[in-house]
Amino acid sequence: MAVSRFVAGRWAPGRGQRGALGLLLLLLLLGALPGRAAEYLPLPPAAPTGLTADWLIHDVGRNRLILYLPGYHAPAHAYYQYVRLRRGQPFPVAFAAQRGLSLFVDNQLIFTADQIGPYTFDLAQRLPAGLAPGTHLLGVWQPGGSPALASFTAAAAAPPDAPPDTTAKIAQIRAPDPLGQNVLLSFLLVLGLLYGGVRATYQPGLARVFRFDELFGNTPEQGTFLARPAFSLLNMLLVLLFGLSFALLLIALHTGLENLPLVRQFVAVPERAIVARVLLYAALIAGFVLGKYLYVSLLAYTFDLRELVAVQYREFLRTTLLAGLFLPFVLLLYLGLNSSYPAAVAGTAAAVIALVLVGTVLRVLHTVHQRASLLNLHLFAYLCATEILPLLILLRLLVFTT
Protein backbone atom coordinates (compact mmCIF):
# COMPACT_ATOMS: atom_id res chain seq x y z
CA MET A 1 0.00 0.00 0.00
CA ALA A 2 1.32 3.39 -0.92
CA VAL A 3 1.91 5.71 1.96
CA SER A 4 2.43 8.83 -0.15
CA ARG A 5 2.21 9.83 -3.76
CA PHE A 6 2.94 12.70 -6.11
CA VAL A 7 -0.04 14.63 -7.42
CA ALA A 8 0.60 17.15 -10.14
CA GLY A 9 4.27 17.35 -9.32
CA ARG A 10 3.70 17.85 -5.56
CA TRP A 11 4.04 15.46 -2.67
CA ALA A 12 0.70 14.50 -1.02
CA PRO A 13 0.66 12.67 2.32
CA GLY A 14 -1.18 9.45 2.67
CA ARG A 15 -4.15 8.79 4.92
CA GLY A 16 -2.06 7.70 7.91
CA GLN A 17 0.31 10.62 7.57
CA ARG A 18 -2.60 13.08 7.40
CA GLY A 19 -3.90 11.77 10.76
CA ALA A 20 -0.50 12.11 12.40
CA LEU A 21 -0.06 15.59 10.97
CA GLY A 22 -3.46 16.68 12.30
CA LEU A 23 -2.65 15.37 15.81
CA LEU A 24 0.66 17.27 15.75
CA LEU A 25 -1.08 20.52 14.76
CA LEU A 26 -3.62 20.02 17.54
CA LEU A 27 -0.89 19.60 20.15
CA LEU A 28 0.91 22.70 18.90
CA LEU A 29 -2.32 24.68 19.08
CA LEU A 30 -3.02 23.60 22.66
CA GLY A 31 0.52 24.48 23.64
CA ALA A 32 0.10 27.98 22.25
CA LEU A 33 -3.05 28.64 24.35
CA PRO A 34 -2.71 30.22 27.85
CA GLY A 35 -2.43 27.83 30.75
CA ARG A 36 -5.90 28.64 32.12
CA ALA A 37 -7.10 25.07 31.83
CA ALA A 38 -4.37 23.92 34.21
CA GLU A 39 -5.31 26.45 36.93
CA TYR A 40 -6.44 24.84 40.22
CA LEU A 41 -9.69 26.21 41.63
CA PRO A 42 -10.22 24.95 45.21
CA LEU A 43 -13.75 24.14 46.22
CA PRO A 44 -15.28 26.15 49.08
CA PRO A 45 -15.05 24.39 52.44
CA ALA A 46 -18.06 22.37 53.44
CA ALA A 47 -20.26 23.80 56.15
CA PRO A 48 -19.79 22.08 59.51
CA THR A 49 -22.47 19.77 60.80
CA GLY A 50 -22.19 21.27 64.30
CA LEU A 51 -21.27 24.50 66.03
CA THR A 52 -17.64 25.62 65.96
CA ALA A 53 -15.68 28.04 68.12
CA ASP A 54 -15.08 30.36 65.14
CA TRP A 55 -17.62 33.12 64.55
CA LEU A 56 -18.03 35.77 61.87
CA ILE A 57 -18.87 39.45 62.20
CA HIS A 58 -20.18 41.89 59.61
CA ASP A 59 -17.59 44.20 58.08
CA VAL A 60 -19.71 47.25 57.27
CA GLY A 61 -17.06 48.97 55.13
CA ARG A 62 -16.64 46.05 52.72
CA ASN A 63 -20.13 44.62 53.31
CA ARG A 64 -19.00 41.08 53.97
CA LEU A 65 -18.53 38.64 56.83
CA ILE A 66 -15.06 38.31 58.33
CA LEU A 67 -13.61 36.04 61.00
CA TYR A 68 -14.07 37.45 64.51
CA LEU A 69 -10.80 37.57 66.45
CA PRO A 70 -11.29 38.15 70.21
CA GLY A 71 -8.95 40.83 71.47
CA TYR A 72 -8.50 42.29 67.97
CA HIS A 73 -12.06 43.14 66.96
CA ALA A 74 -14.35 45.07 69.27
CA PRO A 75 -17.30 43.05 70.66
CA ALA A 76 -20.36 43.20 68.41
CA HIS A 77 -24.08 42.74 68.90
CA ALA A 78 -24.38 40.06 66.18
CA TYR A 79 -22.23 37.03 65.27
CA TYR A 80 -22.62 34.50 62.47
CA GLN A 81 -21.42 31.11 61.26
CA TYR A 82 -22.38 28.75 58.46
CA VAL A 83 -24.05 25.50 59.48
CA ARG A 84 -25.53 22.53 57.61
CA LEU A 85 -29.12 21.89 58.61
CA ARG A 86 -31.32 19.01 57.44
CA ARG A 87 -34.80 18.13 58.57
CA GLY A 88 -34.79 14.91 60.53
CA GLN A 89 -31.05 15.23 61.29
CA PRO A 90 -30.66 16.56 64.88
CA PHE A 91 -28.64 19.72 65.41
CA PRO A 92 -28.77 20.19 69.24
CA VAL A 93 -27.33 23.39 70.70
CA ALA A 94 -27.00 24.65 74.29
CA PHE A 95 -26.21 28.21 75.32
CA ALA A 96 -26.68 30.80 78.06
CA ALA A 97 -28.81 33.79 77.11
CA GLN A 98 -29.69 37.17 78.43
CA ARG A 99 -33.18 38.59 77.86
CA GLY A 100 -33.78 39.44 74.23
CA LEU A 101 -31.08 37.22 72.72
CA SER A 102 -32.32 36.12 69.28
CA LEU A 103 -31.27 33.44 66.79
CA PHE A 104 -31.70 33.80 63.05
CA VAL A 105 -31.33 31.36 60.16
CA ASP A 106 -30.76 33.17 56.86
CA ASN A 107 -32.06 36.38 58.50
CA GLN A 108 -35.31 34.71 59.59
CA LEU A 109 -36.05 34.82 63.31
CA ILE A 110 -36.35 31.38 64.92
CA PHE A 111 -35.87 32.07 68.66
CA THR A 112 -35.94 34.91 71.23
CA ALA A 113 -35.00 34.45 74.90
CA ASP A 114 -37.74 35.78 77.17
CA GLN A 115 -35.68 35.48 80.37
CA ILE A 116 -32.13 35.03 81.62
CA GLY A 117 -30.95 31.45 81.76
CA PRO A 118 -29.68 28.42 79.84
CA TYR A 119 -31.45 27.11 76.75
CA THR A 120 -31.19 23.85 74.84
CA PHE A 121 -33.11 22.75 71.74
CA ASP A 122 -32.75 21.12 68.33
CA LEU A 123 -31.94 23.79 65.77
CA ALA A 124 -33.05 21.62 62.85
CA GLN A 125 -36.59 21.45 64.22
CA ARG A 126 -36.85 25.24 64.22
CA LEU A 127 -36.18 25.71 60.51
CA PRO A 128 -38.72 28.06 58.91
CA ALA A 129 -41.35 26.27 56.86
CA GLY A 130 -40.20 27.60 53.47
CA LEU A 131 -36.48 27.09 54.07
CA ALA A 132 -34.85 24.21 52.20
CA PRO A 133 -32.36 21.98 54.04
CA GLY A 134 -28.68 22.58 53.34
CA THR A 135 -26.08 25.21 54.20
CA HIS A 136 -27.51 28.19 56.05
CA LEU A 137 -26.23 31.25 57.91
CA LEU A 138 -26.85 31.11 61.66
CA GLY A 139 -26.99 34.52 63.34
CA VAL A 140 -26.89 35.34 67.07
CA TRP A 141 -27.95 38.85 68.10
CA GLN A 142 -28.01 40.42 71.57
CA PRO A 143 -29.66 43.85 71.91
CA GLY A 144 -27.79 46.24 74.15
CA GLY A 145 -24.75 43.99 74.51
CA SER A 146 -22.90 40.96 73.15
CA PRO A 147 -23.98 37.32 73.39
CA ALA A 148 -21.95 34.89 75.49
CA LEU A 149 -20.30 33.09 72.56
CA ALA A 150 -18.26 30.80 74.81
CA SER A 151 -21.46 29.26 76.17
CA PHE A 152 -22.62 28.02 72.74
CA THR A 153 -21.89 24.30 72.63
CA ALA A 154 -23.26 21.18 70.98
CA ALA A 155 -25.74 19.53 73.33
CA ALA A 156 -26.42 15.82 73.62
CA ALA A 157 -28.92 14.74 70.98
CA ALA A 158 -31.90 12.59 71.79
CA PRO A 159 -31.73 8.99 70.55
CA PRO A 160 -33.89 8.43 67.44
CA ASP A 161 -36.05 5.77 69.11
CA ALA A 162 -36.64 7.72 72.33
CA PRO A 163 -40.26 8.08 73.45
CA PRO A 164 -41.79 11.58 73.47
CA ASP A 165 -41.53 12.08 77.23
CA THR A 166 -37.81 11.16 77.21
CA THR A 167 -37.18 13.63 74.39
CA ALA A 168 -38.86 16.38 76.38
CA LYS A 169 -36.54 15.71 79.31
CA ILE A 170 -33.46 15.73 77.10
CA ALA A 171 -34.52 19.13 75.77
CA GLN A 172 -34.03 20.47 79.31
CA ILE A 173 -30.53 19.14 79.91
CA ARG A 174 -28.10 20.84 82.23
CA ALA A 175 -26.69 24.15 81.18
CA PRO A 176 -22.98 24.46 80.50
CA ASP A 177 -20.82 25.38 83.45
CA PRO A 178 -20.45 29.11 84.17
CA LEU A 179 -17.90 30.86 82.05
CA GLY A 180 -14.49 30.30 83.66
CA GLN A 181 -15.79 28.46 86.72
CA ASN A 182 -12.30 27.65 87.92
CA VAL A 183 -11.30 31.30 87.71
CA LEU A 184 -14.36 32.35 89.69
CA LEU A 185 -13.67 29.75 92.36
CA SER A 186 -10.07 30.95 92.62
CA PHE A 187 -11.24 34.54 93.05
CA LEU A 188 -13.78 33.38 95.62
CA LEU A 189 -11.01 31.72 97.61
CA VAL A 190 -8.91 34.89 97.44
CA LEU A 191 -11.93 36.92 98.53
CA GLY A 192 -12.41 34.73 101.61
CA LEU A 193 -8.73 35.10 102.53
CA LEU A 194 -8.95 38.88 102.16
CA TYR A 195 -12.03 39.06 104.38
CA GLY A 196 -10.22 36.90 106.93
CA GLY A 197 -7.17 39.17 106.82
CA VAL A 198 -9.29 42.30 107.29
CA ARG A 199 -11.12 40.69 110.21
CA ALA A 200 -7.85 39.71 111.90
CA THR A 201 -6.34 43.17 111.40
CA TYR A 202 -9.35 45.39 112.12
CA GLN A 203 -11.43 43.22 114.44
CA PRO A 204 -12.73 46.03 116.74
CA GLY A 205 -13.53 48.34 113.85
CA LEU A 206 -15.16 45.55 111.86
CA ALA A 207 -17.39 44.69 114.79
CA ARG A 208 -18.58 48.29 114.93
CA VAL A 209 -19.37 48.36 111.21
CA PHE A 210 -21.38 45.12 111.12
CA ARG A 211 -23.69 45.58 114.10
CA PHE A 212 -27.02 44.05 113.21
CA ASP A 213 -28.73 45.41 116.30
CA GLU A 214 -27.70 48.93 115.33
CA LEU A 215 -28.87 48.44 111.77
CA PHE A 216 -32.25 46.83 112.38
CA GLY A 217 -32.97 47.66 116.02
CA ASN A 218 -33.86 50.80 117.92
CA THR A 219 -30.92 50.90 120.29
CA PRO A 220 -29.68 54.22 121.68
CA GLU A 221 -26.42 53.76 119.75
CA GLN A 222 -28.19 53.50 116.41
CA GLY A 223 -26.55 56.66 115.14
CA THR A 224 -23.00 55.71 116.17
CA PHE A 225 -21.88 54.53 112.75
CA LEU A 226 -23.54 57.51 111.08
CA ALA A 227 -21.36 59.82 113.17
CA ARG A 228 -18.07 58.16 112.18
CA PRO A 229 -15.99 59.25 109.15
CA ALA A 230 -17.13 57.57 105.97
CA PHE A 231 -13.73 57.45 104.22
CA SER A 232 -11.67 55.52 106.76
CA LEU A 233 -9.08 52.96 105.66
CA LEU A 234 -11.26 50.09 106.88
CA ASN A 235 -14.25 51.34 104.91
CA MET A 236 -12.15 51.70 101.75
CA LEU A 237 -10.91 48.11 102.08
CA LEU A 238 -14.46 46.87 102.60
CA VAL A 239 -15.66 48.80 99.54
CA LEU A 240 -12.99 47.08 97.42
CA LEU A 241 -14.01 43.67 98.78
CA PHE A 242 -17.66 44.45 98.08
CA GLY A 243 -16.78 45.45 94.53
CA LEU A 244 -14.86 42.21 94.01
CA SER A 245 -17.66 40.00 95.37
CA PHE A 246 -20.34 41.83 93.36
CA ALA A 247 -18.16 41.62 90.24
CA LEU A 248 -17.77 37.84 90.58
CA LEU A 249 -21.54 37.40 90.82
CA LEU A 250 -22.14 39.56 87.75
CA ILE A 251 -19.51 37.64 85.77
CA ALA A 252 -21.15 34.34 86.71
CA LEU A 253 -24.49 35.67 85.43
CA HIS A 254 -22.87 36.75 82.11
CA THR A 255 -23.66 40.42 82.68
CA GLY A 256 -22.02 42.39 79.84
CA LEU A 257 -20.98 45.65 81.48
CA GLU A 258 -17.90 45.77 79.24
CA ASN A 259 -20.23 46.23 76.25
CA LEU A 260 -21.68 49.49 77.50
CA PRO A 261 -20.80 52.28 75.04
CA LEU A 262 -19.36 54.52 77.76
CA VAL A 263 -17.13 51.73 79.08
CA ARG A 264 -16.08 50.58 75.61
CA GLN A 265 -14.80 54.08 74.79
CA PHE A 266 -12.15 53.91 77.49
CA VAL A 267 -11.30 50.21 77.81
CA ALA A 268 -11.72 47.17 75.58
CA VAL A 269 -11.90 43.84 77.40
CA PRO A 270 -12.24 40.61 75.39
CA GLU A 271 -15.12 38.36 76.34
CA ARG A 272 -12.86 35.45 77.29
CA ALA A 273 -10.47 37.52 79.41
CA ILE A 274 -12.28 36.67 82.64
CA VAL A 275 -9.60 37.98 85.01
CA ALA A 276 -9.58 41.34 83.24
CA ARG A 277 -13.39 41.46 83.32
CA VAL A 278 -13.45 40.72 87.06
CA LEU A 279 -10.98 43.52 87.75
CA LEU A 280 -12.89 45.89 85.44
CA TYR A 281 -16.22 45.15 87.12
CA ALA A 282 -14.71 45.50 90.61
CA ALA A 283 -13.23 48.88 89.66
CA LEU A 284 -16.55 50.07 88.21
CA ILE A 285 -18.51 48.99 91.29
CA ALA A 286 -16.03 50.46 93.78
CA GLY A 287 -15.91 53.65 91.74
CA PHE A 288 -19.70 53.86 91.82
CA VAL A 289 -19.83 53.40 95.61
CA LEU A 290 -17.14 56.01 96.26
CA GLY A 291 -18.29 58.37 93.51
CA LYS A 292 -21.82 58.51 94.83
CA TYR A 293 -20.60 60.84 97.56
CA LEU A 294 -19.70 63.45 94.94
CA TYR A 295 -23.00 62.90 93.16
CA VAL A 296 -25.02 63.29 96.36
CA SER A 297 -23.00 66.35 97.42
CA LEU A 298 -23.59 68.06 94.09
CA LEU A 299 -27.34 67.48 94.13
CA ALA A 300 -27.56 68.40 97.82
CA TYR A 301 -25.91 71.72 97.01
CA THR A 302 -28.38 72.21 94.15
CA PHE A 303 -31.39 71.42 96.37
CA ASP A 304 -29.90 73.27 99.38
CA LEU A 305 -29.96 70.11 101.53
CA ARG A 306 -26.28 69.83 102.35
CA GLU A 307 -26.99 68.88 105.96
CA LEU A 308 -28.30 65.48 104.78
CA VAL A 309 -25.23 64.46 102.76
CA ALA A 310 -23.25 62.86 105.62
CA VAL A 311 -26.16 60.86 107.04
CA GLN A 312 -27.45 59.76 103.64
CA TYR A 313 -24.09 58.59 102.30
CA ARG A 314 -23.02 56.85 105.51
CA GLU A 315 -26.28 54.92 105.63
CA PHE A 316 -25.80 53.94 101.99
CA LEU A 317 -22.24 52.83 102.74
CA ARG A 318 -23.21 50.84 105.84
CA THR A 319 -26.01 48.94 104.09
CA THR A 320 -23.83 48.28 101.04
CA LEU A 321 -20.96 46.87 103.09
CA LEU A 322 -23.34 44.68 105.05
CA ALA A 323 -24.84 43.27 101.85
CA GLY A 324 -21.33 42.48 100.62
CA LEU A 325 -20.97 39.84 103.34
CA PHE A 326 -23.71 37.70 101.78
CA LEU A 327 -22.71 37.96 98.11
CA PRO A 328 -19.87 35.35 98.31
CA PHE A 329 -22.34 32.81 99.71
CA VAL A 330 -24.75 33.54 96.86
CA LEU A 331 -21.94 33.06 94.34
CA LEU A 332 -20.90 29.79 95.99
CA LEU A 333 -24.50 28.59 95.85
CA TYR A 334 -24.74 29.55 92.19
CA LEU A 335 -21.54 27.75 91.19
CA GLY A 336 -22.49 24.65 93.16
CA LEU A 337 -26.07 24.22 91.91
CA ASN A 338 -25.94 25.76 88.45
CA SER A 339 -25.34 22.43 86.74
CA SER A 340 -28.36 20.82 88.42
CA TYR A 341 -30.88 23.68 88.68
CA PRO A 342 -29.69 26.36 86.22
CA ALA A 343 -32.92 28.32 85.89
CA ALA A 344 -33.64 28.33 89.64
CA VAL A 345 -30.18 29.46 90.76
CA ALA A 346 -29.91 32.07 88.00
CA GLY A 347 -33.26 33.53 89.04
CA THR A 348 -32.26 33.44 92.70
CA ALA A 349 -28.97 35.23 92.03
CA ALA A 350 -30.73 37.91 89.99
CA ALA A 351 -33.31 38.31 92.79
CA VAL A 352 -30.50 38.75 95.34
CA ILE A 353 -28.96 41.51 93.22
CA ALA A 354 -32.33 43.25 92.99
CA LEU A 355 -32.85 42.83 96.75
CA VAL A 356 -29.46 44.38 97.51
CA LEU A 357 -30.18 47.39 95.31
CA VAL A 358 -33.75 47.95 96.46
CA GLY A 359 -33.00 47.21 100.13
CA THR A 360 -30.18 49.73 100.20
CA VAL A 361 -32.43 52.47 98.82
CA LEU A 362 -35.24 51.63 101.25
CA ARG A 363 -32.83 51.72 104.18
CA VAL A 364 -31.50 55.14 103.10
CA LEU A 365 -35.04 56.49 102.72
CA HIS A 366 -35.92 55.20 106.21
CA THR A 367 -32.89 56.87 107.79
CA VAL A 368 -33.49 60.18 106.02
CA HIS A 369 -37.17 60.07 106.96
CA GLN A 370 -36.20 59.92 110.66
CA ARG A 371 -34.53 63.33 110.27
CA ALA A 372 -36.90 64.99 107.81
CA SER A 373 -40.34 63.95 106.64
CA LEU A 374 -40.54 62.49 103.13
CA LEU A 375 -43.90 64.23 102.75
CA ASN A 376 -41.90 67.33 101.97
CA LEU A 377 -42.11 67.57 98.17
CA HIS A 378 -38.72 69.30 97.95
CA LEU A 379 -37.02 66.51 99.91
CA PHE A 380 -38.88 63.83 97.97
CA ALA A 381 -37.68 65.28 94.64
CA TYR A 382 -34.12 65.31 95.99
CA LEU A 383 -34.30 61.64 97.02
CA CYS A 384 -35.79 60.69 93.66
CA ALA A 385 -32.78 62.27 91.95
CA THR A 386 -30.18 60.77 94.28
CA GLU A 387 -31.67 57.35 95.07
CA ILE A 388 -34.63 56.34 92.91
CA LEU A 389 -33.19 57.31 89.53
CA PRO A 390 -29.83 55.52 90.08
CA LEU A 391 -31.78 52.49 91.36
CA LEU A 392 -33.83 52.28 88.16
CA ILE A 393 -30.70 52.58 86.02
CA LEU A 394 -28.91 49.82 87.96
CA LEU A 395 -31.92 47.51 87.81
CA ARG A 396 -32.08 48.06 84.06
CA LEU A 397 -28.38 47.27 83.59
CA LEU A 398 -27.97 44.39 86.05
CA VAL A 399 -31.36 42.67 86.37
CA PHE A 400 -33.76 43.61 83.58
CA THR A 401 -31.49 43.40 80.54
CA THR A 402 -34.10 43.78 77.79
LINBELFEN-V938026 format. One record per residue. N is the residue number from 0. RES is the residue in one small letter. SS is DSSP state (H for helix, E for strand, C for the rest). PHI is phi in whole degrees, 0 to 359 (NA if undefined). BURIAL is b if it has 24 or more other ideal C-beta (glycine too) atoms within 12 Angstrom, else e. Layout:
BEGIN
N,RES,SS,PHI,BURIAL ; N,RES,SS,PHI,BURIAL
END
This chain:
BEGIN
0,m,C,NA,e ; 1,a,C,281,e ; 2,v,C,274,e ; 3,s,E,217,e ; 4,r,E,207,e ; 5,f,E,265,e ; 6,v,E,234,e ; 7,a,C,53,e ; 8,g,C,79,e ; 9,r,E,242,e ; 10,w,E,275,e ; 11,a,E,240,e ; 12,p,E,290,e ; 13,g,C,284,e ; 14,r,H,294,e ; 15,g,H,292,e ; 16,q,H,290,e ; 17,r,H,296,e ; 18,g,H,295,e ; 19,a,H,293,e ; 20,l,H,293,e ; 21,g,H,294,e ; 22,l,H,296,e ; 23,l,H,295,e ; 24,l,H,296,e ; 25,l,H,295,e ; 26,l,H,295,e ; 27,l,H,295,e ; 28,l,H,293,e ; 29,l,H,294,e ; 30,g,H,292,e ; 31,a,H,281,e ; 32,l,C,288,e ; 33,p,C,297,e ; 34,g,H,277,e ; 35,r,H,290,e ; 36,a,H,291,e ; 37,a,H,269,e ; 38,e,C,290,e ; 39,y,C,265,e ; 40,l,C,250,e ; 41,p,C,291,e ; 42,l,C,284,e ; 43,p,C,295,e ; 44,p,C,296,e ; 45,a,C,288,e ; 46,a,C,292,e ; 47,p,E,291,e ; 48,t,C,272,e ; 49,g,C,215,b ; 50,l,C,289,b ; 51,t,C,243,b ; 52,a,C,276,e ; 53,d,C,266,e ; 54,w,C,237,b ; 55,l,E,246,b ; 56,i,E,234,b ; 57,h,E,273,e ; 58,d,E,273,e ; 59,v,C,294,e ; 60,g,C,300,e ; 61,r,C,260,e ; 62,n,C,54,e ; 63,r,E,205,e ; 64,l,E,269,e ; 65,i,E,233,e ; 66,l,E,291,e ; 67,y,C,277,b ; 68,l,C,247,e ; 69,p,E,300,b ; 70,g,C,91,e ; 71,y,C,256,e ; 72,h,E,271,e ; 73,a,C,290,e ; 74,p,C,303,b ; 75,a,C,240,b ; 76,h,C,279,b ; 77,a,E,232,b ; 78,y,E,227,b ; 79,y,E,222,b ; 80,q,E,197,b ; 81,y,E,274,b ; 82,v,E,227,b ; 83,r,E,252,b ; 84,l,E,244,b ; 85,r,E,223,e ; 86,r,C,292,e ; 87,g,C,89,e ; 88,q,E,257,e ; 89,p,C,300,b ; 90,f,C,225,b ; 91,p,E,284,b ; 92,v,E,227,b ; 93,a,E,225,b ; 94,f,E,199,b ; 95,a,E,259,b ; 96,a,E,228,b ; 97,q,C,273,b ; 98,r,C,298,b ; 99,g,C,90,b ; 100,l,C,298,b ; 101,s,E,233,b ; 102,l,E,247,b ; 103,f,E,231,b ; 104,v,E,237,b ; 105,d,C,52,e ; 106,n,C,65,e ; 107,q,E,248,e ; 108,l,E,293,e ; 109,i,E,237,b ; 110,f,E,198,b ; 111,t,E,221,e ; 112,a,C,284,b ; 113,d,C,267,e ; 114,q,C,202,e ; 115,i,C,288,b ; 116,g,E,153,b ; 117,p,E,275,b ; 118,y,E,225,b ; 119,t,E,213,b ; 120,f,E,198,b ; 121,d,E,269,b ; 122,l,H,293,b ; 123,a,H,293,b ; 124,q,H,282,b ; 125,r,H,256,b ; 126,l,C,298,b ; 127,p,C,303,e ; 128,a,C,300,e ; 129,g,C,270,e ; 130,l,C,263,e ; 131,a,C,282,e ; 132,p,C,297,e ; 133,g,E,141,e ; 134,t,E,277,e ; 135,h,E,223,b ; 136,l,E,262,b ; 137,l,E,269,b ; 138,g,E,240,b ; 139,v,E,237,b ; 140,w,E,229,b ; 141,q,C,238,b ; 142,p,C,291,e ; 143,g,C,74,e ; 144,g,C,179,b ; 145,s,C,239,b ; 146,p,C,291,b ; 147,a,C,279,b ; 148,l,H,297,b ; 149,a,H,294,b ; 150,s,H,275,b ; 151,f,C,282,b ; 152,t,E,224,b ; 153,a,E,276,b ; 154,a,C,275,b ; 155,a,C,287,e ; 156,a,C,278,b ; 157,a,C,286,b ; 158,p,C,297,e ; 159,p,C,297,e ; 160,d,C,260,e ; 161,a,C,286,e ; 162,p,C,291,e ; 163,p,H,301,e ; 164,d,H,292,e ; 165,t,H,293,e ; 166,t,H,297,e ; 167,a,H,295,e ; 168,k,H,288,e ; 169,i,H,293,b ; 170,a,C,292,b ; 171,q,C,243,b ; 172,i,C,289,b ; 173,r,C,295,b ; 174,a,C,284,b ; 175,p,C,296,b ; 176,d,C,301,b ; 177,p,C,303,b ; 178,l,C,300,b ; 179,g,C,64,b ; 180,q,H,300,b ; 181,n,H,296,e ; 182,v,H,294,b ; 183,l,H,295,b ; 184,l,H,295,b ; 185,s,H,296,e ; 186,f,H,296,b ; 187,l,H,296,b ; 188,l,H,295,e ; 189,v,H,297,e ; 190,l,H,298,b ; 191,g,H,297,b ; 192,l,H,294,e ; 193,l,H,293,b ; 194,y,H,298,b ; 195,g,H,296,e ; 196,g,H,294,e ; 197,v,H,295,b ; 198,r,H,295,e ; 199,a,H,289,e ; 200,t,H,274,e ; 201,y,C,240,e ; 202,q,H,297,e ; 203,p,H,296,e ; 204,g,H,293,e ; 205,l,H,293,b ; 206,a,H,293,e ; 207,r,H,285,b ; 208,v,H,288,b ; 209,f,C,259,b ; 210,r,C,256,b ; 211,f,H,291,e ; 212,d,H,293,e ; 213,e,H,287,b ; 214,l,H,280,b ; 215,f,H,252,e ; 216,g,C,263,e ; 217,n,C,240,e ; 218,t,C,288,e ; 219,p,C,296,e ; 220,e,C,268,e ; 221,q,C,297,e ; 222,g,C,265,e ; 223,t,H,295,e ; 224,f,H,296,b ; 225,l,H,292,b ; 226,a,H,266,e ; 227,r,C,277,b ; 228,p,C,295,e ; 229,a,C,281,b ; 230,f,C,256,e ; 231,s,C,275,e ; 232,l,H,297,e ; 233,l,H,296,b ; 234,n,H,295,b ; 235,m,H,296,e ; 236,l,H,296,b ; 237,l,H,292,b ; 238,v,H,296,b ; 239,l,H,296,b ; 240,l,H,293,b ; 241,f,H,297,b ; 242,g,H,299,b ; 243,l,H,293,b ; 244,s,H,294,b ; 245,f,H,294,b ; 246,a,H,297,b ; 247,l,H,297,b ; 248,l,H,292,b ; 249,l,H,292,b ; 250,i,H,296,b ; 251,a,H,297,b ; 252,l,C,272,b ; 253,h,C,59,b ; 254,t,C,279,b ; 255,g,C,266,b ; 256,l,H,293,b ; 257,e,H,290,b ; 258,n,H,267,b ; 259,l,C,295,b ; 260,p,H,303,e ; 261,l,H,294,e ; 262,v,H,288,e ; 263,r,H,294,e ; 264,q,H,292,e ; 265,f,H,256,e ; 266,v,C,213,e ; 267,a,C,243,e ; 268,v,C,243,b ; 269,p,C,298,b ; 270,e,C,296,b ; 271,r,C,272,b ; 272,a,C,277,e ; 273,i,H,291,b ; 274,v,H,297,b ; 275,a,H,296,e ; 276,r,H,292,b ; 277,v,H,298,b ; 278,l,H,294,b ; 279,l,H,296,b ; 280,y,H,297,b ; 281,a,H,297,b ; 282,a,H,294,b ; 283,l,H,295,b ; 284,i,H,292,b ; 285,a,H,297,b ; 286,g,H,296,e ; 287,f,H,294,b ; 288,v,H,296,b ; 289,l,H,285,b ; 290,g,H,286,e ; 291,k,H,295,b ; 292,y,H,298,b ; 293,l,H,294,e ; 294,y,H,296,b ; 295,v,H,294,b ; 296,s,H,296,e ; 297,l,H,295,e ; 298,l,H,289,b ; 299,a,H,295,b ; 300,y,H,293,e ; 301,t,H,293,e ; 302,f,H,271,b ; 303,d,C,59,e ; 304,l,C,230,b ; 305,r,H,293,e ; 306,e,H,289,e ; 307,l,H,265,b ; 308,v,H,298,b ; 309,a,H,297,b ; 310,v,H,294,b ; 311,q,H,297,b ; 312,y,H,289,b ; 313,r,H,293,b ; 314,e,H,292,b ; 315,f,H,299,b ; 316,l,H,293,b ; 317,r,H,297,b ; 318,t,H,293,b ; 319,t,H,295,b ; 320,l,H,294,b ; 321,l,H,293,b ; 322,a,H,296,b ; 323,g,H,296,b ; 324,l,H,292,b ; 325,f,H,267,b ; 326,l,H,297,b ; 327,p,H,300,b ; 328,f,H,291,e ; 329,v,H,294,b ; 330,l,H,296,b ; 331,l,H,297,b ; 332,l,H,296,e ; 333,y,H,296,b ; 334,l,H,292,b ; 335,g,H,281,e ; 336,l,H,250,b ; 337,n,C,296,b ; 338,s,C,288,e ; 339,s,C,263,e ; 340,y,C,228,e ; 341,p,H,297,b ; 342,a,H,294,b ; 343,a,H,293,e ; 344,v,H,287,b ; 345,a,H,294,b ; 346,g,H,295,e ; 347,t,H,294,b ; 348,a,H,296,b ; 349,a,H,295,b ; 350,a,H,294,e ; 351,v,H,295,b ; 352,i,H,299,b ; 353,a,H,297,b ; 354,l,H,294,e ; 355,v,H,297,b ; 356,l,H,292,b ; 357,v,H,291,b ; 358,g,H,297,b ; 359,t,H,296,b ; 360,v,H,295,b ; 361,l,H,297,e ; 362,r,H,295,b ; 363,v,H,295,b ; 364,l,H,298,b ; 365,h,H,296,b ; 366,t,H,293,b ; 367,v,H,294,b ; 368,h,H,295,e ; 369,q,C,291,e ; 370,r,C,254,e ; 371,a,C,205,e ; 372,s,C,292,e ; 373,l,C,287,b ; 374,l,C,289,e ; 375,n,C,289,e ; 376,l,H,297,e ; 377,h,H,295,e ; 378,l,H,293,b ; 379,f,H,296,e ; 380,a,H,296,e ; 381,y,H,296,b ; 382,l,H,291,b ; 383,c,H,297,e ; 384,a,H,286,b ; 385,t,H,265,b ; 386,e,H,238,b ; 387,i,H,290,e ; 388,l,H,298,e ; 389,p,H,300,b ; 390,l,H,297,b ; 391,l,H,296,e ; 392,i,H,294,e ; 393,l,H,293,b ; 394,l,H,298,b ; 395,r,H,292,e ; 396,l,H,280,b ; 397,l,H,256,b ; 398,v,C,243,b ; 399,f,C,263,e ; 400,t,C,270,b ; 401,t,C,272,e
END
